[in-house]
Amino acid sequence: MLRTLLPDRPGSLGAVATAMGSVGADIAAVEIVEKRADSVIDDFMVELPQGVQPDALVSAVTALQGVEVLWLSYYSQAWGLHGDVQLLEKMTDNPEQASELLTNGAPEVFRSEWAVLLGRDGTVLYATELAPDLEPESIELLGPLNEADAFELPVDWVPGWGATLVARAPLRDLRSTLVIGRHGGPNYAVSELARLRHLTAMV
C-alpha cells in the first residue's frame, strides 16, 4: 500500500499511475483518503513483479513534480480496499452484532493492524486478533474515551511495543469506544477520523 500526496489538478492521478506502470507495478485499487485546498492524499494498493524492489516504486513516483510518498507498507494479497458502505451494510443487516462487526472490520477499512472495543470504564469488550493486551496503565494513555481523537503513543506504551498511531471514537450509546491502531504510520488523517466517527455513530 502506497499513500501519496499529489497536486489536486487534472492529470496528476494518471501521471502517478503511469509512473507506477513504468516499474511494472499493477494497481489493484485506488482510494481518495483526503482532499485539501490544492492537494489530495490517495492510497494505492499495488502488486510489484518479482525482482522489483519497493524503492524503485518510490523513486518513480517521487520523480513527479509535486508528488510525495507519505507511507509504504506491505499488505497480504487478501487485504484489499473495502469501503465504509460494505461495513455499514453488514452492521445494518446484523444490528445485534454491529459493535463486533465494526471492530472486526475497522482494521481493513482504515488499513490498520488492530482494533479494540472498550467499555467506558476501560474494560476490553472485544478485540481483534492482533490487538495488544491492554493493562489499565496502557488504557489510561488512550485518553478520554468519551472523545474522538487521533494521536501517537510512545514506545513501550504497551510493554514491548513500538510507537503506535491510534484513533478513537465513542459509539452512539456513549457506553463504549472503538480504538484502532497502526504501527509506525501513516498518521490518521482528519478525514479518516471523521469517517471513524461516522461509523461509530451508526452503532
N, C-alpha and C positions, 0 to 999 in steps of 0.2 A: 504494500500500500504506500503510495507516494502522495503526500499532502503538499500542494503547491500554492504559492501566492502569485497571481498573474494580473496584468493590467486588464481592467474591465473595458475592453474595446473590441470591435469586430475583428475576427481572425486570430485572436490570442489562443483560444482553445484549440483551433485547428493547427496552429503553429506548434503547440506543445505536443499534440498527437503525432504530428509529422516527425518531430524530434525524437519522440519515443520509438516510432517506427524505424528510424534510421539505425537504431541499435538492435532491431529485431523484437522489440517489446510488443506483446499482444495485449491490447487494452480490453479487459473483461467488463469494466463498468466505470462510470464517472458520476460523481455526486457533488453538487454545489453545497459546500458547508456554510459559507457566509459571503454575502455581498456587502462591499463597503462603498465609500463615495467614488473611488476611482480604481478599485481593485476587487478581486474575488479570490476566495480560498476554495480550491477544488481538491477532492480526494480521487485518485486514480487507483483502481485495482488492476495490476498488470501482471503478466507472466513473462518471464525472461527465458530466452532459449538457453540450452545447455552451453556453458562456456562463457556466457556474458555475465560480467560482474555488475552488481548494483551501482558501483562507481561510474560505470560507463553511462548508465541511465541518467544519473545525477548530472554528469558533465554535459550530456546532450541537452538536457532541459535548461540548465542554468546558463548555457551559451546564448540563450534567447534574451534579448534586451528586456529588462523589467521583470523577469521571471525568477522566483526564489523558491528553493526547496525547503519547506519547513520541517518535514519529517519523512523518514523512510523506515519501514518496518516490514518484517516478514509475517505473512499470514498463511495458514494452511489453505490448501486448494478448496476445501469445503467452506471456508469462511468468506462468503460473498457479501455484497452490499444489499442489505434489506432495509426498506423504508419503514417509517413510522406507521404507515397505513396498514400494512400486513399485521403488525403487532397489535394495533388498535382493534382490528377485526377479530383476532384471536381473543382479546380481552372482552370484547362485546359478546362474542359467542359463548364465553365461559365466565360470566361475571363473578361467580363464587371463587374462581381461581385466578382472578385478574391480577392480584398483587404478586402471586408466584410467577405467572406468565410474564409480567412486566420485569421482574427481577431476572428471570432466565433470559429474556430477550434483549434486555438493555445492553449487555456487552457487545452483542453483534450489531445492533442498531448504531451504537456510538463508538464502534471499534475500540472497545475497552477489554481489559483482561478479566475483570470480575465485577460482581455486583453483590450488595448486601442490603437486606431489608431490616431496618432497626426499629424497635418499638421506641416510643417517646422516652422511656426510662433507660434506653441504651441496650435493651435485650435484643439479641440476634434472633429474628423471627424466621429468616430464610437467607440462604447464601448459595452462590454458585460454587462449582467445584474448585475453582482456582482462587477463591476469596481467602484472605488471611484469617487466621484465628484471632479474633479481636478480644482483647482483655479490656477491662474498664479504663485503664490508662490510655490505650490506643483510641478507644471510642471517644474519650474526652477531647482528644486532639481534632476530632472531626467537627467540633464547634457546635453552635446552637442547632439542634435537629429540627426546629420549627422554622428555619430559614433556608432558602435556596442560596447556594454559593458554589464557587469553583476555585480551587487553590492548590498549592503544592505542599505536601507533607515531607518533613525532613527524613534523612537516612535514619534507620532504626526506629521509626515511629511504631513499627511492629518489629520486635527483635529479629535481626537477620534480614530485614527488608531494606531495599534501597529507597531513594527518593521516589515519591509516588504522586501523580496528579489525580485529584479526586473532584467529583462534582456531586452535590447532594440536593435533594428537593423533597419536601414533605408530600405525602399523599393527601387526597382531598379530605379524608376523615380526620386529618391532623393527629392521628394516633400512631403513625409510623412514617418513616423516612427512607427513601431509596438513596443509596450511595454507590457510585460507580468509580472504578479506578483504572489508571494506566500506569505502567512502569516507564519512567523516563520522559515520556511525552507522546504526542504533542500536547500543549496546553488545551484545555477545553475552551472553545470559542464561545463568545457571548451568545451566538445563535444556537449552539449546542445546549447550553444551559437553559435557554428559552424552550427548546424542544423537550428537554427533560422535564421541565416544569409543566409543560402542556400534557405530557403523557401521565405524569403522576396525578395531575388534576382530574384525569378521567377515571381514576380508580376509586 
